[in-house]
């Protein structure tokens, strides 16, 4: 069965253009033309990947992305004319996996989709570092990758996004080791991330805020001009 792509944009010309290129690659394509319809189609069609425009009627792309993230972890590529760093960070913070700025080259969008699909076919946790030891506990922090659950001081942390949990799990498996942003993208994201290394900083900042506690005997430490490490005190 062909992989299914949900293309969401109120500009039908863009939808048809992307459809032309995607079908040549062997993908099945379904459409939605506003944020509300996108949420419905994401539930009903169960696509393997979603291309989601930001500026849309009824519900904008930001809100649609947040709502879609409540029931699926499929890759979401934001498609928008808003090219500021703040808008890119906003998209990453609400659960988007990638970001394409209009006007775009369809071949670039297809290349990004193919990269996400390769990772998806290999499994969410492609690298062996993340795949092994699905449950790990260090001091007051535990991660269960079978259930995608994180507990801090014995209490379930419910607001962590799936990629944040994967990142945390990788850090804990490799405690006290320093990783560059590029290494983290390779190990945790598992594919060539077109959006740049800024996404690592965004995810780490979010994890730190959500797991902040005076009782922690560990920290995700910044190693200036190098990267990060999960340091156990």
Secondary structure, DSSP 8 states (H G I E B T S, - for coil): ---EEEEE-S-HHHHHHHHHHHHHTT-EEEEESSHHHHHHHHHHH--SEEEEESS-SSS-HHHHHHHHTTT---EEEEEES--SHHHHHHHHHTT--EEEESS--HHHHHHHHHHHHHHHHH-TT-SHHHHS-SEEEETTEEEETTTTEEEETTEEE----HHHHHHHHHHHHTTT-EEEHHHHIIIII-S--TT-THHHHHHHHHHHHHT--TT-SEEEEEETTTEEEEEE-
